[in-house]
């Protein structure tokens, strides 16, 4: 049964690719999401058996059936990692109410990850929906465990992360990071709480620094070039969400 959630995540990931593509083209609307997917090159409507998550991509050799042009690896990667995240969330919580909120929240974060990576922009509406879902999750957690400390703890963590990013935005006048990163900082704090939020912040900056060093060493960027920071915040959020306590314990033991 556990693998069904991975397969469900693959299907959701396929849908998220459609959302990302239409957002890039500034042609996003919930009504248009019902329309059939088309090849981004030749614009021909894709057949249903060309839309099977992961499988179709590799059967077709990563090319369109009609025009034979290369299909972006974004599609299988988004599908796979969405499936992986759904699988990990199920491992953490089992078949519980948490899935009904964490799955939509995770889906939005995947969209924000890819969209920011490709365009260096974070759509406000998606960020606010994610914040709303995170707050709803915390409220339900507090009610289920009859502990308002859980909500207060995460609210403080959100203020720490969001406030820290807001300070960097103000000091740098949005040269170091943008306003959207403040929203991601709030989401990071709400999902992790204290002290795991510290693991998330440290991981985000560490991942960002390592990625920048690799690009510089390969001469793929320069010191003056801007790099989207949002994907590192989102990746760090998931790392700390699943393994934050173990990482923190490992660090304290050292």
C-alpha positions, -999 to +999 in steps of 0.1 A: +000+000+000+028+024+008+040+025-028+005+036-039+013+070-023+045+072-044+025+065-075-001+091-064+027+116-061+039+107-096+005+116-110+003+148-089+038+157-102+026+153-138-002+177-130+022+202-114+043+202-146+013+215-164+007+242-138+044+253-140+044+254-178+012+275-180+025+298-153+057+303-173+036+312-204+014+335-182-015+314-194-025+300-160-061+295-150-079+267-132-104+264-161-076+259-187-060+231-165-088+208-178-076+211-214-053+184-229-016+187-227+003+197-259+039+194-270+057+227-262+074+225-296+049+213-323+018+221-302+001+188-311-022+173-285-004+145-266-020+110-266-031+096-232-004+069-233+023+096-238+013+111-204+020+082-181+043+096-154+080+087-158+072+057-180+062+076-211+092+098-210+117+070-210+097+049-236+098+078-259+135+084-252+127+119-239+114+131-272+080+141-286+063+113-305+054+137-333+082+162-339+109+142-322+123+172-304+138+168-269+115+170-239+129+188-208+141+166-180+120+188-158+090+166-164+103+133-150+123+150-123+092+169-109+072+137-111+098+116-094+105+140-065+069+147-059+063+110-056+093+107-033+081+135-011+046+120-009+062+086+000+083+102+028+054+121+042+034+089+044+063+071+061+064+099+087+027+102+095+010+071+081-026+072+069-036+102+089-053+137+086-019+153+081-017+140+046-048+161+036-029+193+043+008+183+038+002+169+003-013+201-011+013+222+008+041+200-007+027+203-042+027+241-039+063+241-027+073+220-056+057+245-080+075+274-063+108+255-063+108+249-101+092+283-110+117+302-089+146+282-103+136+289-139+123+325-136+138+338-103+102+348-094+078+336-067+041+341-074+026+358-043-007+339-046+009+305-043+031+316-014+001+329+005-018+297-001+012+278+012+013+300+043-024+295+049-021+257+046+009+257+070-011+278+096-041+254+092-018+225+098-005+241+130-039+249+143-051+213+138-019+200+154-025+222+184-061+210+187-053+173+182-025+174+208-043+199+230-012+220+231-011+256+220+026+256+227+031+238+193+014+267+176+033+293+196+066+276+190+061+275+152+049+311+152+081+322+169+101+301+144+083+318+115+090+352+130+127+343+133+131+330+097+108+355+081+122+384+101+158+374+092+151+372+055+131+405+057+162+422+073+184+409+045+160+422+019+158+456+035+196+459+040+204+448+005+174+465-011+165+432-027+199+426-042+207+396-020+172+381-020+137+391-030+104+397-011+092+362-021+120+347+000+105+363+031+073+343+025+094+311+022+111+320+055+077+322+071+067+288+057+100+273+068+094+285+104+058+273+104+066+239+092+097+233+114+092+251+147+121+259+170+149+247+171+146+228+138+142+262+121+179+268+128+187+236+109+166+248+080+183+282+079+217+267+081+210+241+055+195+267+031+226+289+032+250+259+031+233+245+000+232+279-017+269+284-010+279+250-022+258+254-054+274+288-061+309+274-055+303+246-080+289+270-106+319+293-101+344+265-104+327+253-136+327+289-148+289+287-153+284+320-134+302+350-119+303+366-085+281+394-098+254+370-112+222+365-093+211+330-083+176+321-071+177+314-033+141+302-030+148+266-042+175+262-015+150+274+012+124+249+000+149+221-002+163+229+033+127+230+046+121+194+035+155+182+047+148+197+082+112+185+082+122+149+077+156+147+094+159+180+114+159+163+148+185+138+138+208+165+122+204+186+153+212+157+176+242+148+155+255+184+157+250+186+195+268+153+200+298+166+181 
